Amino acid sequence: MTPPRLQDLWADLNARYFRGGLPPIEIQWSRRLTSSTGMFVSRVGPRARAGPERHRVIRLSVPLLRGPRPAPEREVLATLAHEMIHQWQYDRLRRRPDHGAEFRRKMAEMNRDGLGITVRHDLEDAVRAFVRHV
């Protein structure tokens, strides 16, 4: 799935579930992300160069989602939607992203349409393959 396709999916989910209220964010494929399928990252503070918008990104795992046995597009979509809920918590609710009650309410709302968002993914075996020390 190409970055432009991911941005299109993000825009569609933003319009449908967040009323277009999420500010644009970069979506990256990460070869180094092996402990989870996705991650919302926000870095603000004294070293921020041009405000928080430049330091927010959604990263998706190349090894887990596009690796030797690529995950179905549905899993990529569910991961993107999961990370967008974290973006919503951070950008709209002004809270630290977590998997608490607000996250679960938004996840349930989005899952009514069959998105299949979960708190944890069923890729634990794939994640374990990347663990160096047990």
Secondary structure, 3 states (H helix, E strand, C coil): CCHHHHHHHHHHHHHHHHCCCCCCCEEEEECCCCCCCEEEEECCCCCCCCCHHHHEEEEEEHHHHCCCCCCCHHHHHHHHHHHHHHHHHHHCCCCCCCCCHHHHHHHHHHHCCCCCCCCCCCCHHHHHHHCCCC
